Amino acid sequence: MKTVTFSLKIADFLTLSRLFLTPVLMLFIIKDMYLWAGVVVALVILTDFFDGYVARKLKEVTKHGELLDPAVDKIFTISTLAAFVEKQYISSFVIFLIVARELIITWLRSVMANNGFVMSASFLGKLKTTLQLIGIFFLAIHQILIGNAIIWLSILVAYISAVDYFKALGKG
């Protein structure tokens, strides 16, 4: 049996902080604590930006960090959107569309990786994430109409960006 070892880097701690902030944010959403929810979303956005920046700056980019970051992003997004469904700010259909797209892209990326092809996030993929975070921020501060509009825009961008993965798969 092969032993797997790794050490956590500063960027990993920033990434993991988002994981620990997620249930706090969910509680603030459910308890209608809009100001605090907005503060936590702002912290999440900052840590999401800085974890990659710190990893590159300190030359501590790791494979486990590259896997951990998107996993934590997905946990954060889906969990937070579930809290918004509970508050009836968004439809559960939104979560279905987002989760379905993410699982399909994860599958496509694994198929490509098994064939020796690694595809990093495209501009549209990064735009999708940015729009999701902005939409979540507006929902968290109880700006439901604006937040919903931005979340739906992020879904549109997400599915357009998925085309890049299918094109890449066809070329591989």
N, C-alpha and C positions, 0 to 999 in steps of 0.2 A: 504494500500500500504506500502510495506517494504522500508525503507530508507537504501541505501547502502553508507557506508562511508569508506574511506581509506585515508592514508596519503602517500605522495610520499617519498621514502627513497633515500639515496645517489645513490644506484645502479639503481633506477628508472630514476634518472636524467642522469646517464651515458647511459642507454638504450635509453632514449628520445633524447639524443644528436645525436645518429645515425639517428634518424628520421629527425632531422633538418639539418644534414649534407648531406642527400640524394639529395635534389634538388641542393645544392651547387655542389656536385660531378657531377650530371647530366649536369649542366651548363659548368663545366670545361671540361667534355668529349666532349660535343657538340661544344665547342669553341676551341678544340684541345690544351688545356692547360695541357699537359701531366704531367709536374712536379707537378703542384698543384693537379691534379687528383690523382696522386700517394700519395701525402701527405695526402689527405683526406681519401683515402682508408686505409692508414696506421693508421690514427686516428680511423677510424671505427673498424679496427681489434683490436686495443688496447682497445677501450671502450667495445667491445664485450667480450674480455677476462676479463677485470677488473670488469664489472658489476656483473658477477656471483661470482667472487673472493671477492669483497667488500661485497656483500650480505651475503655470507657464513661467512666471517671474522667478520663482525659486528653483525652476527646473526639476519639479517634483511631479510631473505628469506620470501617472501610473495606469496600468490596465484596469486594476480594480477601481480606481477613481473614475475612469472613463465609463465603467459599468455602473458604479454606485450613483453617480450624478443623475443620469436619466431615470434610474429606478426610483430615487427619492423624489425627483420632479413628478413622476407619474403618481406616486403615492400621495404627494401633496395635492396635486390637481384633482385627482379623483375623490379623495377624502373631503376636500374643501367643497367641491361641487355637490357631494352627497349632503353636506350640511345645508347648502343652498336649496336642494330639493326638499329637505325636511322643513325648511322655512317657507317653501313654496315660492321661492324667488325664480327658480328655473324648472324646466321640465326634466323628468328622468330620461327623456329621449336625448337630451343634450349629453348626458353621461354615456348613454349607449353609443352615440356617434363618436364621441371622443375615445372611449375604450376600444371600440371596434377598430378604429383607425390605428390606434397605438399597437394593438395586438397584431394586426396585419403587418404593420411596418416592422415590428420586432421579429416576426416570422420571416419576412423578406430579408432583413438584415442578417439573420442567422443563416438563411440559405446562401446568401452571397458570401458570408464569412466562411462557411464550409467549403466554398469553391475558391477561397483565397482572395476574395474581393471585399475590401472594407470601404464603405461609403460613409463619409462624415456628413453631419447635418448640413443641409443646403440653406441658402438665404431664406427660402420660403419656410423651411422647418424652424429656423430661428425666429422668423417673423410670427409664425404660429404660436410659439412659446411666449413671445413678448406680448402678443395680443391676449393670450389666455391670462397671463399675469395681470395685465391692465384691466381686463374684464373682471377678474376675481377681486382686484382692488376696489373697483367701483361697486361691485355687489357687496363687498365687505363693509363699505361705508354707507350702505343702504341707498345707493343710486341704481335702483333696479333696472330701469329702462336703458340707461347708458351701458350698464354692465352686461345686460342681455344682448344688446346690439353688438358689443365688442366680442362677446363669447361666440355669437353666431358667425361673425366675421372670421374669427379664429378657426372655426370649424370649416368654413369655406376654404380658407388658405390651407388648412391641414389636408383636405382632400385633393386640392390642386397639387400640393407638394408631394403627395403620395404617388402621383404620376411619375415623378423623377425616379422613384425606387423601382417602379415597374419597367421603366425604360432601361435603367441600369441592369436589371435582372435579364432583360431581353438581349442586352449586349454581352453579358457575361457567359 
